[in-house]
Amino acid sequence: MGLDEDKVLLNNLIESNGSIPERNHNKVVISLVNVDKETVRPYNIRNVQLKDGSYTDINPSEKYNLYVLISSNFSDYNETLKFLDAILLFFQRNPCLDGRTHSNIPEGVSKLEYEVEKISHNEMHNLWTAMGAKYQPSMLYKVRLITVQSAETIATRSAVTQQENNVIQ
């Protein structure tokens, strides 16, 4: 695209006073619009073996889905559509980003899986209305299964090192 500046930023669409942030002008804006706990799959691994052979109880990890709205906010409508098309193509080519291919993935996150969240015209209208913003061409993406794991140990137990069977008659 031959760009001389960054055109993508993470920001809210509307300031608390109802105005559009100046930084959003002629940019693609990524906004977090919802966080949803994944409840479909079990992730209840509570015991982890330590290097010394003992076990520690930890809280089970939790998985979350993030919903991000990616909107194209340019003065020229043709530019708006051109950048929205570039967004669609990027996520079509890269439905999964991981630390091996993208160095900006945060430590502790193995990968980010993106999928288009299909919503109706009315749902999109309601989303923009709830944010207090005027509609801009946009796509809603679901970032699947972000894992959150507390490092806090609940208890530590020694491993079973000996088995003994005694039969009493």
Sequence and secondary structure as in RCSB ss.txt:
>XXXX:A:sequence
MGLDEDKVLLNNLIESNGSIPERNHNKVVISLVNVDKETVRPYNIRNVQLKDGSYTDINPSEKYNLYVLISSNFS
DYNETLKFLDAILLFFQRNPCLDGRTHSNIPEGVSKLEYEVEKISHNEMHNLWTAMGAKYQPSMLYKVRLITVQS
AETIATRSAVTQQENNVIQ
>XXXX:A:secstr
   SS  EEE  SS TTS   GGGTTEEEEEEEEEEE  SS     EEE TTS EEEE   EEEEEEEEEEEE S
SHHHHHHHHHHHHHHHHH SEEETTT TTS TT  EEEEEE    HHHHHHHHHHHT    SEEEEEEEEEEE  
  EEEEE            
